[in-house]
Amino acid sequence: MTSDRNLHFIQEPKLAFGNGQAVVSPKDGLFLFGPVESRENFGSIRIGVVGTGSGIAYFRAWIESIQGFIPGANSDSPQHRPFPGFAAVFGVNFPRVPVAELVVDDALIDSALFIEERHQAIYRTVDVFSDPIRRYMEQEEVAVDIWFVLVPERVHEHGRPKSVIPKELRLKSDSLMNRKLAKNLLNQGGLFDADDDAAIPYYYEVNFHNQIKSRLLEGNRRAVIQLVRETTIAPHAFLNAKNEPLRKPQDPATIAWNLCTTTYFKAGLRPWRLKDVRPGVCYIGLVFKQVETAKDENAACCGAQMFLDSGDGLVFRGAVGPWRTARKGEYHLQRDSAEKLIRMVIDGYYKNHGCYPKELFLHGKTYFNDDEWAGFRAAVPEETNLVGVRISDARDFKLFRFGSHPIIRGTAFCRTERSGYLWTRGYIPYLKTYPGRETPNPLRIDVVRGEAPLLQVMQDIMGLTKLNFNACIYGDGLPVTLRFADSVGEILTAGPASEHQPPLPFKHYI
């Protein structure tokens, strides 16, 4: 039984859009007022596209469709707004003809994708799509803001770690290298350059999505890419035996909202920001991912996602070390590594602002032990209030409402002054619906280190659930500091570790 005194309601954070206007819904804000950051003389976004001939044809048709009005799936629902057209929403043009169209050969894809040895197969398949992009960046003068990589369905199906190639399609490899030998070469080095070269595919994750993003971040020229399945933009071109689409993606208007929003963001323009923010506040989400190719089974890569009050984000790569603990899914840094990681973040903040943050919130999925917290504290100047917050999905506590609707998004229950539950998922009065199926579970919020009012921490987290620029949705279930932690970690560890990689904007990882 709970007391009403422990229950609170956090108002839905408002978002700022064009001309200083503010509403709670991203779609309505963009529809009515346009993006918060626009460049009148920007002209059009410079896009490049790489894919098969048929894939590029599908993409051209999709480009044509987003030039104008696309009706919503349900005209009576605020959740399914029609898409009025790219230029009408964002104030810049989405070019009908991309700056670069790079066609890859279907036969070349198949000769790589269906190699029986999967490390070599995925590495060579990534080559098919990434090599043309690299050649363009090295040889051409016209820059591309964002590259669309059009993924054929067979690449999506067979480009994942556990995919199995049918026997009749399998191709023998022309290399004698294997995973065990490659791992030894990684740890000890080889006698011949040819052996080292043959081992390279084994240093990358067997995942087309993660590997191509990781490899296009290598070197001095880094590409911002957006992977798009052909079946997403042309579902009716792929039919089964019953003459039905192979898959049913979201409705065309929702796809347009989501893809166009992330395009605008990845092109370097901000669709919206939080209206009411406390100046000088910085949020950091900690990222950990086990390194599969390391000799030490406890080796993991650590990283930090820094988000400012504006919604801008940077990803910092830390050291690889024995961070994994005996408890499943729990990682902890040693003191010196913790200090180095957060010092990079602090220095990055100072470089952009000319001062240190007033408050710095560390968001993690586990508690911070004494050793790593001492390292974090050593990296932060005395004038900065450092607070450690543990955020986890809670299934041990539920609240129910009378009537047919579940608990309202924004409901908070404070168990103590430092611990409570926050419902970032739930019934949304603005949308007149609950975008879910099961009884919504809350987030467990614990202020585990430092001092900060619990309700203020919860209010900040609610705001951070509205900064997912990878989609145009009302609100996310997780704050952006943790929403992409796993995917960022996967890209950081999808290839050989590099301690010299500079901090990169968040747009490279989503």
C-alpha positions, 0 to 999 in steps of 0.5 A: 500500500502506498501513500499519496504523499509519495506520488507525484506527476511530472509534466510532459517536457515541452520542446522548442521549435521555430520562432520560439514556439513550444509544444510537447509533440515533435510531429506537431511542433515540426508541422506547425512551426518548423525546426528549432535550427534552420539555415535559410541559405542552406539550400538542400541537404547533400545526400549520397546513396549506395545500393543495387540498381533496383535499390536506388530505383526504390530510393528515387521513388521514395524521394519523390514521395516525400516531396509532397503530402503523405496521409497518416495511417489514422487521420483521427489520431495525434499519434499518426499525423500525415507527413506534409512534405520534407521542405514543408516540414524542415524548410530545406530541400531533399534533393530529387537527384543525390550528389552521388549515386553509387551502384553496386553489383548484385553478383558481387554482393552474392559472391561475398555474402554467401561465403561459408566462412562468416567472418570473411563473408561479412567483411567482404560484403561490407567492402562492396558497400563501403569501398565506393563511399571511401573512393568517392570521399578520397577522389571527389570534391563535392562533400556529402552530408549523409550517405544512405546505404540501401540494404538488400533483404538478403544482406539483412537476413544473412548479415547477422551473427547467427544467420545460416546460409543454405547449403545450396548457396554456400561458397568456399573461401579462397583463404586458409585463415581461420578464427583461432589462428587470427586470434593468435595473430592479433595477440602475438603478431605474425611473421608475414604481412600476408598472414596479418592481412588475411587475419583482418576480417576476424578482428571485426564483428560478424554483423553487417550493420555494426561493421560498416558503421565502424569501418566508415569511422576509421581513418581521417575521412569519416562518413555519416551513414543511414542504413535503410532496408529496401523493404522499408521504402518499397514493401510492395516490391517484395511479395511472398507466394500469397502475393503479400508483402514479405514484411509489414513495416510502419505506414508510409507517413511514419516512415517518412517522419522517422527517416526525414527527422534523422536525415535532418539531424545527421546532416548537422541540423537540430530538429528540436530542443528542450524548451526549459533547461537548466543552463550549465548541466551536462549528462553522461551515459556510460557505455560498456561492451565486451570485446569478443576478440580479446584474449582476456574474457573479461576485457571490455571497451568503455565509452561515454555519451555526453549530452548537453542541455541543447541535445547535442551529443558526443561519444568518447571512447575509453580504454579496453580493460578487465571491466567485466565483473562476475555479475552478469551485465555489470562492469566497473572501471579502475580508478585511473581509467575512470578518471581518464574517461571523464576527464576527456568529457570535461575537457570536451565540455570546456572546449565548447563552452569556455567553462566547466559544467555546473552540474554533471550527471552520470547515468549508468545501469549499475551502481558505481563502486568506490574505486571508479567513483574516486576516479570520476570525482578526481576528474571533475573540478570542485565547482561542478556538482557530480551526481551518479544516477542508476537507471534500470527497468523495474518489474517488481513494482506496478501501479494501476488506475481505475478505468480502462487506461494504464498509469499516465506517463510522467507518474513518479513514486518516491520510495525514499529521498534518493530512490523511486520509480518513474513511468516514462511509458504509459497512457499519454493524454495528448495522444489519447492512447497508450502506445504499448500492449502490456501493463507499463513498467517503470524505471527504477531511479536511484541517486547512488552518489552525490547530492541532487533532489530526486524529483529534479533528477526524474524531471531531467530524465523525462526531458532526455526521453524526448531527445531521440532524433533517430525517430520522430516520436512523442517520447522514449522509454529510456533517456537518450543517455542510455537509449543507445548505450548498447548500440554505441557499444556494439559499434565501438567494439565492432572492429579493432580497438583504437585509443586514438579515435577522437570524440565523434558526434552522436550522429555517427553512431545512431 
